[in-house]
């Protein structure tokens, strides 16, 4: 009975209901020879004659009537299955929670979310912004399905997928001597006396830790910003330099600050984190692949 396939059952039911092979073929949008072959295969599978040909017409046998009585709800079941598959594809009744670092949340993440929404229009999408520590807590507590982080994260219990990379830049106020330069050296950054820094336990802070003495460049004059959102306005208002990622700098062009590349470059990875493999949620690969394309095209 392993040869009693869904397609053969569909053909049998269609022939039974339509009263002819040709009508069943039209209904199923199959060729008449294909329907005839599948019907013969079904008869061989069950080991019973199911139709009798007489005067150009086919008549179901008593055995066929018994089989049809049990299988006539097959179509309804397949219709329900097709509806369920369609709901899964569009995301109906499902929720996808994203948590992302602020540096990608303003310009890049919305483009990726737009593609997810286009391909899964019924999906409910939740978006939150937080640092790596907050993201790890949300993922492990089941409050987020995917996290987007920048820089190395120590989380061996999570699945990590590389999206791309970014670079750090020096963010300077208008009129600063570095403004307009093609690059500023790491040595010059280390010697900068008025630096707005980042906490050393953050990804960016760790990347520039070797440039900043433990007691802080400039001693008491050093300002530390725990949130990248605050940095551009601090740079402009205080007239100081800060090291930020290129994405934060790109989103801050209206503030009146300028980004200067660093040589040699300070590069960090952008990763997607998830408790389960990324591919277990259809929205995950869509989001990551689109975000990867967005970052590669910048």
C-alpha beads as a LAMMPS data file, in Angstrom:
LAMMPS data file: protein, C-alpha beads

298 atoms
297 bonds

1 atom types
1 bond types

-500.0 500.0 xlo xhi
-500.0 500.0 ylo yhi
-500.0 500.0 zlo zhi

Masses

1 110.0

Atoms # bond

1 1 1 0.000 0.000 0.000
2 1 1 2.999 2.306 0.057
3 1 1 2.228 2.970 -3.623
4 1 1 -1.099 4.610 -2.735
5 1 1 0.139 8.153 -3.232
6 1 1 -1.789 11.391 -2.834
7 1 1 -1.653 12.053 -6.572
8 1 1 -3.063 8.622 -7.418
9 1 1 -5.847 9.084 -4.897
10 1 1 -6.637 12.487 -6.414
11 1 1 -6.868 10.931 -9.866
12 1 1 -9.080 8.097 -8.615
13 1 1 -11.488 10.512 -6.905
14 1 1 -11.597 12.804 -9.941
15 1 1 -12.381 9.914 -12.316
16 1 1 -15.016 8.572 -9.907
17 1 1 -16.700 11.979 -9.606
18 1 1 -16.401 13.043 -13.259
19 1 1 -17.304 9.687 -14.778
20 1 1 -14.568 9.830 -17.403
21 1 1 -10.828 9.998 -17.734
22 1 1 -10.927 12.982 -20.082
23 1 1 -13.099 15.045 -17.716
24 1 1 -10.838 14.148 -14.799
25 1 1 -7.796 15.198 -16.853
26 1 1 -9.358 18.599 -17.555
27 1 1 -10.252 19.064 -13.895
28 1 1 -6.757 18.180 -12.693
29 1 1 -5.023 19.972 -15.573
30 1 1 -3.179 16.823 -16.530
31 1 1 -2.913 15.037 -19.851
32 1 1 -5.330 12.177 -20.475
33 1 1 -2.515 9.597 -20.819
34 1 1 -1.112 10.742 -17.457
35 1 1 -4.473 10.286 -15.745
36 1 1 -4.900 6.854 -17.318
37 1 1 -1.438 5.790 -16.178
38 1 1 -1.944 7.046 -12.620
39 1 1 -5.316 5.305 -12.451
40 1 1 -3.769 2.000 -13.593
41 1 1 -0.981 2.470 -11.037
42 1 1 -3.587 2.997 -8.320
43 1 1 -5.481 -0.149 -9.301
44 1 1 -2.270 -2.149 -9.183
45 1 1 -1.429 -0.645 -5.807
46 1 1 -4.737 -1.672 -4.235
47 1 1 -4.880 -4.940 -6.158
48 1 1 -8.504 -4.480 -7.186
49 1 1 -10.372 -3.554 -10.369
50 1 1 -11.925 -0.156 -9.756
51 1 1 -13.630 0.746 -13.030
52 1 1 -15.344 -1.181 -15.811
53 1 1 -15.358 0.118 -19.392
54 1 1 -18.628 -0.488 -21.255
55 1 1 -19.850 1.191 -24.435
56 1 1 -17.266 3.934 -24.163
57 1 1 -18.136 4.777 -20.568
58 1 1 -16.502 3.745 -17.332
59 1 1 -18.423 2.569 -14.304
60 1 1 -17.029 2.261 -10.783
61 1 1 -17.009 -1.162 -9.192
62 1 1 -18.452 -1.826 -5.770
63 1 1 -14.905 -1.899 -4.444
64 1 1 -14.300 1.551 -5.930
65 1 1 -17.396 2.877 -4.203
66 1 1 -16.115 1.591 -0.869
67 1 1 -12.687 3.170 -1.373
68 1 1 -14.211 6.461 -2.514
69 1 1 -16.446 6.591 0.553
70 1 1 -13.284 6.658 2.702
71 1 1 -11.199 8.937 0.493
72 1 1 -13.728 11.526 -0.691
73 1 1 -12.656 13.894 2.073
74 1 1 -9.127 13.902 0.681
75 1 1 -9.809 17.062 -1.287
76 1 1 -10.993 18.918 1.792
77 1 1 -7.906 17.803 3.676
78 1 1 -5.622 18.946 0.875
79 1 1 -7.397 22.286 0.713
80 1 1 -6.830 22.754 4.443
81 1 1 -3.196 21.792 4.016
82 1 1 -2.745 24.286 1.170
83 1 1 -4.300 27.034 3.289
84 1 1 -2.002 26.163 6.186
85 1 1 1.037 26.282 3.901
86 1 1 -0.072 29.641 2.516
87 1 1 -0.430 30.992 6.048
88 1 1 3.054 29.780 6.930
89 1 1 4.496 31.413 3.824
90 1 1 2.821 34.763 4.476
91 1 1 3.413 34.617 8.239
92 1 1 -0.247 34.744 9.210
93 1 1 -0.694 34.233 12.921
94 1 1 3.049 34.321 13.530
95 1 1 5.337 36.831 15.211
96 1 1 8.991 37.605 14.532
97 1 1 10.933 39.607 17.101
98 1 1 14.099 41.451 16.128
99 1 1 16.549 43.197 18.412
100 1 1 19.314 45.252 16.825
101 1 1 22.175 47.531 17.741
102 1 1 21.382 51.185 17.301
103 1 1 24.039 51.762 14.666
104 1 1 22.062 49.710 12.091
105 1 1 18.560 50.518 13.303
106 1 1 18.197 53.905 11.642
107 1 1 19.059 53.321 7.980
108 1 1 19.859 49.694 7.226
109 1 1 17.562 47.498 9.300
110 1 1 14.353 49.194 8.043
111 1 1 15.238 48.227 4.466
112 1 1 15.691 44.600 5.454
113 1 1 12.439 44.610 7.433
114 1 1 10.639 46.044 4.407
115 1 1 11.705 43.003 2.371
116 1 1 10.536 40.604 5.087
117 1 1 7.183 42.389 5.199
118 1 1 6.890 42.268 1.407
119 1 1 7.495 38.523 1.247
120 1 1 5.580 37.661 4.428
121 1 1 2.840 40.317 4.535
122 1 1 0.851 38.695 7.345
123 1 1 3.812 38.342 9.696
124 1 1 3.749 40.402 12.909
125 1 1 7.183 41.999 13.334
126 1 1 8.478 43.406 16.602
127 1 1 11.602 45.586 16.599
128 1 1 13.694 46.625 19.574
129 1 1 17.020 48.409 19.836
130 1 1 19.638 47.432 22.371
131 1 1 23.288 46.735 22.964
132 1 1 24.889 43.309 22.945
133 1 1 24.204 42.689 26.640
134 1 1 20.499 43.488 26.279
135 1 1 20.253 41.413 23.122
136 1 1 21.805 38.338 24.680
137 1 1 19.379 38.561 27.592
138 1 1 16.396 38.937 25.232
139 1 1 17.460 35.986 23.068
140 1 1 18.073 33.664 25.995
141 1 1 14.786 34.636 27.641
142 1 1 12.835 33.978 24.442
143 1 1 11.865 37.633 23.974
144 1 1 13.655 37.873 20.629
145 1 1 14.007 35.531 17.664
146 1 1 17.073 37.205 16.182
147 1 1 19.645 39.724 17.336
148 1 1 21.882 41.909 15.165
149 1 1 25.157 42.792 16.886
150 1 1 28.325 44.631 15.920
151 1 1 31.660 43.330 17.106
152 1 1 32.743 40.132 18.781
153 1 1 30.263 38.643 21.252
154 1 1 31.102 35.819 23.628
155 1 1 27.992 33.635 23.299
156 1 1 28.913 30.005 22.515
157 1 1 25.361 28.890 23.334
158 1 1 23.927 30.909 20.435
159 1 1 24.091 30.427 16.679
160 1 1 26.029 33.194 14.923
161 1 1 25.717 34.083 11.225
162 1 1 28.048 36.612 9.654
163 1 1 26.260 39.427 7.830
164 1 1 29.121 41.726 6.935
165 1 1 31.575 44.124 8.461
166 1 1 31.953 47.760 9.318
167 1 1 34.761 50.189 10.085
168 1 1 35.348 52.747 12.760
169 1 1 35.832 56.388 11.861
170 1 1 36.861 59.514 13.722
171 1 1 33.890 61.821 14.179
172 1 1 35.025 65.437 14.383
173 1 1 33.216 68.772 14.804
174 1 1 33.100 71.280 11.958
175 1 1 36.349 73.196 11.651
176 1 1 38.459 70.562 13.384
177 1 1 41.986 70.213 11.902
178 1 1 41.174 66.627 10.851
179 1 1 38.093 67.631 8.870
180 1 1 38.561 66.932 5.171
181 1 1 41.547 64.650 5.613
182 1 1 41.663 61.343 3.755
183 1 1 42.590 59.516 6.954
184 1 1 43.800 59.982 10.511
185 1 1 46.306 57.607 12.081
186 1 1 45.706 55.514 15.159
187 1 1 48.667 57.249 16.747
188 1 1 47.009 60.646 16.301
189 1 1 43.840 59.318 17.911
190 1 1 45.843 57.976 20.862
191 1 1 47.388 61.435 21.303
192 1 1 44.079 63.321 21.084
193 1 1 43.670 65.013 24.506
194 1 1 39.923 65.697 24.316
195 1 1 38.330 62.421 23.309
196 1 1 34.740 61.324 23.797
197 1 1 35.195 57.644 24.506
198 1 1 33.055 54.528 24.746
199 1 1 32.957 52.124 27.718
200 1 1 35.692 49.511 27.349
201 1 1 33.213 46.653 27.863
202 1 1 31.371 47.599 24.639
203 1 1 32.390 46.280 21.186
204 1 1 33.614 49.666 19.963
205 1 1 35.277 50.387 23.280
206 1 1 37.186 47.116 23.036
207 1 1 38.316 47.907 19.491
208 1 1 39.867 51.222 20.520
209 1 1 41.036 50.158 23.979
210 1 1 44.649 49.966 22.815
211 1 1 44.468 53.623 21.753
212 1 1 43.275 54.932 25.096
213 1 1 45.354 54.733 28.295
214 1 1 43.625 53.040 31.194
215 1 1 43.256 56.347 33.039
216 1 1 41.763 57.987 29.928
217 1 1 43.283 60.379 27.464
218 1 1 43.224 63.887 28.871
219 1 1 42.478 62.699 32.384
220 1 1 39.509 64.559 33.838
221 1 1 38.609 66.112 30.513
222 1 1 37.694 62.798 28.990
223 1 1 33.971 62.230 28.380
224 1 1 32.526 58.724 28.051
225 1 1 29.300 58.106 26.120
226 1 1 27.542 54.827 26.784
227 1 1 25.093 55.367 23.927
228 1 1 26.109 55.977 20.324
229 1 1 22.938 57.988 19.783
230 1 1 24.322 60.748 21.998
231 1 1 27.789 60.905 20.431
232 1 1 27.220 63.095 17.299
233 1 1 25.601 65.905 19.270
234 1 1 28.250 65.630 21.984
235 1 1 30.948 65.959 19.310
236 1 1 29.304 69.034 17.860
237 1 1 28.406 70.697 21.161
238 1 1 31.637 69.959 23.066
239 1 1 33.909 70.396 20.060
240 1 1 35.608 67.071 20.783
241 1 1 36.543 63.985 18.788
242 1 1 34.980 60.559 19.146
243 1 1 35.454 57.158 17.526
244 1 1 32.226 55.686 16.161
245 1 1 31.175 53.177 13.555
246 1 1 30.657 54.326 9.988
247 1 1 26.892 53.675 10.196
248 1 1 26.400 56.051 13.113
249 1 1 28.485 58.629 11.267
250 1 1 26.425 58.162 8.098
251 1 1 23.188 58.798 9.982
252 1 1 24.618 61.925 11.662
253 1 1 25.539 63.998 8.611
254 1 1 22.773 66.501 9.437
255 1 1 24.232 67.209 12.885
256 1 1 27.177 69.234 11.600
257 1 1 29.979 66.758 12.132
258 1 1 32.365 65.019 9.739
259 1 1 33.656 61.457 9.533
260 1 1 37.354 60.820 8.885
261 1 1 38.651 57.318 8.027
262 1 1 41.190 55.706 10.347
263 1 1 44.471 54.200 9.116
264 1 1 45.162 51.389 9.505
265 1 1 41.451 50.505 9.553
266 1 1 39.685 49.272 12.667
267 1 1 37.213 46.651 11.404
268 1 1 34.403 44.854 13.240
269 1 1 32.048 42.058 12.212
270 1 1 28.267 42.342 12.044
271 1 1 26.544 39.150 13.181
272 1 1 23.062 37.721 13.476
273 1 1 22.488 35.756 16.667
274 1 1 19.721 33.257 17.343
275 1 1 18.962 30.527 19.855
276 1 1 18.088 28.036 17.114
277 1 1 19.664 27.783 13.647
278 1 1 18.721 30.790 11.557
279 1 1 17.059 28.624 8.903
280 1 1 14.410 27.339 11.326
281 1 1 12.454 30.569 10.837
282 1 1 11.701 31.621 7.255
283 1 1 11.890 35.302 8.163
284 1 1 15.434 34.907 9.539
285 1 1 17.239 34.126 6.260
286 1 1 15.185 36.764 4.424
287 1 1 16.179 39.432 6.950
288 1 1 19.856 38.447 7.012
289 1 1 20.267 38.074 3.243
290 1 1 18.603 41.427 2.599
291 1 1 20.646 43.157 5.291
292 1 1 23.761 41.568 3.829
293 1 1 22.893 42.981 0.400
294 1 1 22.140 46.412 1.869
295 1 1 25.502 46.543 3.612
296 1 1 27.395 45.273 0.569
297 1 1 25.814 47.919 -1.646
298 1 1 26.690 50.919 0.518

Bonds

1 1 1 2
2 1 2 3
3 1 3 4
4 1 4 5
5 1 5 6
6 1 6 7
7 1 7 8
8 1 8 9
9 1 9 10
10 1 10 11
11 1 11 12
12 1 12 13
13 1 13 14
14 1 14 15
15 1 15 16
16 1 16 17
17 1 17 18
18 1 18 19
19 1 19 20
20 1 20 21
21 1 21 22
22 1 22 23
23 1 23 24
24 1 24 25
25 1 25 26
26 1 26 27
27 1 27 28
28 1 28 29
29 1 29 30
30 1 30 31
31 1 31 32
32 1 32 33
33 1 33 34
34 1 34 35
35 1 35 36
36 1 36 37
37 1 37 38
38 1 38 39
39 1 39 40
40 1 40 41
41 1 41 42
42 1 42 43
43 1 43 44
44 1 44 45
45 1 45 46
46 1 46 47
47 1 47 48
48 1 48 49
49 1 49 50
50 1 50 51
51 1 51 52
52 1 52 53
53 1 53 54
54 1 54 55
55 1 55 56
56 1 56 57
57 1 57 58
58 1 58 59
59 1 59 60
60 1 60 61
61 1 61 62
62 1 62 63
63 1 63 64
64 1 64 65
65 1 65 66
66 1 66 67
67 1 67 68
68 1 68 69
69 1 69 70
70 1 70 71
71 1 71 72
72 1 72 73
73 1 73 74
74 1 74 75
75 1 75 76
76 1 76 77
77 1 77 78
78 1 78 79
79 1 79 80
80 1 80 81
81 1 81 82
82 1 82 83
83 1 83 84
84 1 84 85
85 1 85 86
86 1 86 87
87 1 87 88
88 1 88 89
89 1 89 90
90 1 90 91
91 1 91 92
92 1 92 93
93 1 93 94
94 1 94 95
95 1 95 96
96 1 96 97
97 1 97 98
98 1 98 99
99 1 99 100
100 1 100 101
101 1 101 102
102 1 102 103
103 1 103 104
104 1 104 105
105 1 105 106
106 1 106 107
107 1 107 108
108 1 108 109
109 1 109 110
110 1 110 111
111 1 111 112
112 1 112 113
113 1 113 114
114 1 114 115
115 1 115 116
116 1 116 117
117 1 117 118
118 1 118 119
119 1 119 120
120 1 120 121
121 1 121 122
122 1 122 123
123 1 123 124
124 1 124 125
125 1 125 126
126 1 126 127
127 1 127 128
128 1 128 129
129 1 129 130
130 1 130 131
131 1 131 132
132 1 132 133
133 1 133 134
134 1 134 135
135 1 135 136
136 1 136 137
137 1 137 138
138 1 138 139
139 1 139 140
140 1 140 141
141 1 141 142
142 1 142 143
143 1 143 144
144 1 144 145
145 1 145 146
146 1 146 147
147 1 147 148
148 1 148 149
149 1 149 150
150 1 150 151
151 1 151 152
152 1 152 153
153 1 153 154
154 1 154 155
155 1 155 156
156 1 156 157
157 1 157 158
158 1 158 159
159 1 159 160
160 1 160 161
161 1 161 162
162 1 162 163
163 1 163 164
164 1 164 165
165 1 165 166
166 1 166 167
167 1 167 168
168 1 168 169
169 1 169 170
170 1 170 171
171 1 171 172
172 1 172 173
173 1 173 174
174 1 174 175
175 1 175 176
176 1 176 177
177 1 177 178
178 1 178 179
179 1 179 180
180 1 180 181
181 1 181 182
182 1 182 183
183 1 183 184
184 1 184 185
185 1 185 186
186 1 186 187
187 1 187 188
188 1 188 189
189 1 189 190
190 1 190 191
191 1 191 192
192 1 192 193
193 1 193 194
194 1 194 195
195 1 195 196
196 1 196 197
197 1 197 198
198 1 198 199
199 1 199 200
200 1 200 201
201 1 201 202
202 1 202 203
203 1 203 204
204 1 204 205
205 1 205 206
206 1 206 207
207 1 207 208
208 1 208 209
209 1 209 210
210 1 210 211
211 1 211 212
212 1 212 213
213 1 213 214
214 1 214 215
215 1 215 216
216 1 216 217
217 1 217 218
218 1 218 219
219 1 219 220
220 1 220 221
221 1 221 222
222 1 222 223
223 1 223 224
224 1 224 225
225 1 225 226
226 1 226 227
227 1 227 228
228 1 228 229
229 1 229 230
230 1 230 231
231 1 231 232
232 1 232 233
233 1 233 234
234 1 234 235
235 1 235 236
236 1 236 237
237 1 237 238
238 1 238 239
239 1 239 240
240 1 240 241
241 1 241 242
242 1 242 243
243 1 243 244
244 1 244 245
245 1 245 246
246 1 246 247
247 1 247 248
248 1 248 249
249 1 249 250
250 1 250 251
251 1 251 252
252 1 252 253
253 1 253 254
254 1 254 255
255 1 255 256
256 1 256 257
257 1 257 258
258 1 258 259
259 1 259 260
260 1 260 261
261 1 261 262
262 1 262 263
263 1 263 264
264 1 264 265
265 1 265 266
266 1 266 267
267 1 267 268
268 1 268 269
269 1 269 270
270 1 270 271
271 1 271 272
272 1 272 273
273 1 273 274
274 1 274 275
275 1 275 276
276 1 276 277
277 1 277 278
278 1 278 279
279 1 279 280
280 1 280 281
281 1 281 282
282 1 282 283
283 1 283 284
284 1 284 285
285 1 285 286
286 1 286 287
287 1 287 288
288 1 288 289
289 1 289 290
290 1 290 291
291 1 291 292
292 1 292 293
293 1 293 294
294 1 294 295
295 1 295 296
296 1 296 297
297 1 297 298
